[in-house]
Amino acid sequence: MQLYKSVVLIYCLLLSVNSVAQASSVISQSSDIETPNIQTLASEGATVSVELPHDEAARDTEDANQTAQKQSEPQSNHQYDPEFVAVPIVFSTETLSTTFGAAGLVKHAGQAQAVALGIGLYSANDSWLTYAGFYNYQLPKLDQWLFSAEVFRGHYEQGIYYLPQAPQANDSERIISVGDEGFSKLHIKYVLPIAGGKNGAAASLARKKNAVSWNPLESGVTSISLTPFNKYRELEALDYLPDEARGFELSLNWDNRDSANNSSQGGESNLTITRGSDINDDPNWLMWEFEQSAFLSLGSNAWFEDQVLATNVYIADTPTWNDIDNSTQEFKRPPSFAGVSLGGFDRLRGYDSKQFTGRSAVNYALEYRITPRWQPLQNLPVFNLYNVPWWQWALLLEAGNVSDEFSFDSLHEEMKTAYGASIRFEVESIVIRTDFVTGGDESQFWVMVNQPF
């Protein structure tokens, strides 16, 4: 969203409703959903993570074991009582016009650690989207496994897209077109029974605010995920472009943060390998991405409860980029909407979503996050209806580049930069993030849920 070319009005009212008489304990959840720019959701997807307090996670695991042993007893467990949260949404942009919709989230959706999320939006120019996600479910006797699923469908009458222009990947052409986008994903996650995962996958969702070790055998949660996916993007103005991508992602993740919502120490390492399948005349392709974050607490003082230096490094490549399929004589490259990209609400935030695409990318992010002792939000109208334990100020700086060559020189030549400021706060265990970021000649104002890393 271009801040200087559109006016955004966002009115979100959180309505927390217990669906049963006895309220369940609060479970933290986070989602990578950007509020004003609904088009971004089609390519990025939403990921809801559930962070249980340590004691509650232990209780849930113990209660689940007791329930399995005493199935004959008609005894309910309040930890499994669903809790419903509804979020009406109204906003207006230059391309979408006035948009109405709502999001609904169910915590403890059938299981203590499970979350269900649904979103529906419709705009005055006949654009629309629907999204459904079901996260962190378990099957009997598979204590180390978590299963999640996502489905998205969207139609845009004036969608904004960027097409790469040779010879430089950083050169892109802005296109406005009628577009249909969507994806479906199944996440199959195995949590290794070591360190934070030794008590099972559900208990691994907890975070402990104490010292962390950089030994994965002693600290953090290590997991392996397999994600079959199907994505599509059909543009009316450019119907000759590849419009579908399907395959699977294989990820190795070590989450060694002390908190997903407000990390002050530790870090997270993630390696993802994506294999795209043959589709009609489009050959298969291979892509990998590596991301490393780290957090350093700078301590507290009379003004701030905490000061944190947060860093993130992202690097990606498509090894098959210059390979040619013998049968079709086509390059083994992913469609631009499924391949390597920068720009959006998580990386190179001063630019539009997926504004830069190509073979490889690198992005560096640095944030100085401070949590003031002064907390006026809890006493403000509307805010005083909810639990707002903290708010956070942040200064951010990013530098990144996309290239059609995978080399240090090409990735660090004429890098794009972005800088800005952010205000974040936690409402009922959900982190709301607002970023104002300048990149190049334009600025972006992002409103979304979850920390960028």
C-alpha positions, 0 to 999 in steps of 0.5 A: 500500500502506498501511503501517499496515494491512498487513505486507509481507515481501519476500525477493528473491534475485538469481541471475545466471547466464551462459547461455554459457561466456564472460560478457558485459560488464555492461549497466546496465538500469532498470525502473519496477516497484514490487515490493509493489504488483503492481496498479500495474503494470497501469496504469503499465507497466514501462520498461526502459532500457539504459545502456551505458558509453561505451567499450562502446557504441562497441565494440558499434557498431563490432563490429556494423558489422564483423559486417555486413561479415564475415557469411561468417566464423563468428566469435562476438562475446561482446558478444552472449552472453546473461546471465540474471538471475532474481528469486524474489519472496515477499511478503504484503499485506492485500489480496493475502495471501501472493504467490509469483512470479518475474521473469526478465531476459535482457541481450543478448537477441539483440542487444547492447543488447536486454533481455527481461523476464518476470514472473509472480505468483500469490497465495493469494487467487487474484490473478495477473499476467503481464508480458513486455517486449522492449526496444531491438531494432533492424532491419537498416540502421535504426541510428537506430531502437529497437523495444520491446514490452510485454504485461501481464495481471492479475486481482485478487480484492480490487483497490483502485481510486479513482473521482473524485467531483464536483465536485472532482477531489481528492475520490475514492472508494475501491473494493475490487472484483474487477478484470481489467486489462491493456495492450499497447504497441509503442514505436517510437523514432527517435533524432535523429543529433545530439549523443549520437545521432550514432553511432546509437541503440544507442550513444546508450544510453551516458552520459558522466560529464563536463560537459553542455551545455544545447544539444540540438545538442551534448549529450544524446540527442533522440528521437521515439517513437510508441507505439500502445497498448491498455489495459483495466480491468474491475471487477465491482462497477462494470461500467458504467464504460468498460473499454477505451482504445486509441490512440497516444502521440507523445513528444519527449524530450531526455535530457541527464542524465549518468547514468540511475542516479545523475544529478548534472548535466543534466536531462531534458525530455519532452512526450507527446501521447496520442490516444484512439480511439473505442470503441463509444459512448465518443468520442475524446479528447486529453491532453498531459503535460510533464515537466522534471527538473534536477540540480545537484551540490553537491559532495563533502566528507569525509562524502559523495562527492556531494550532488545537488539533484534537481528535477522538474516535471510538468504535464498537461491534457486539452483535450477534457475539456469537448468533446461528441461530436455523435453520442453526446452524451458528453464527450470524456474518457479513462477514469480509468485512462488519463487524468491522475492523481497518486499512486503510486511516482513522483508524489505518493508519499504516496498510493495509485497513481492516487488522484487523477484528473481533467482536469489535474494539476501536481506538484512534486518536490524531492530532496536526494540524498547518496552517503556515502563509508561503504559497508558494504553490499558486506561484508554477507551476500548483498550481498557476492556482487554488485557494489554500487558505491554507496548513496544517502540522500535526503530528498524533498518533493512538492506536487501537485494534480488539477483538473477545470479547467486554470488556475493557480489551480485547480491550486494550490488546496488542494494535496496534499503528501508528504514522506519519506526514501529509501535507494537502492543499485545492485546489478549496475547496477540501482537499488533504491529504498525510499521511506517517504513520508507524505501526508495521514493515511496513509503509504506504503512503496514498494519498486521499481526505478529512480530516480523521475526 
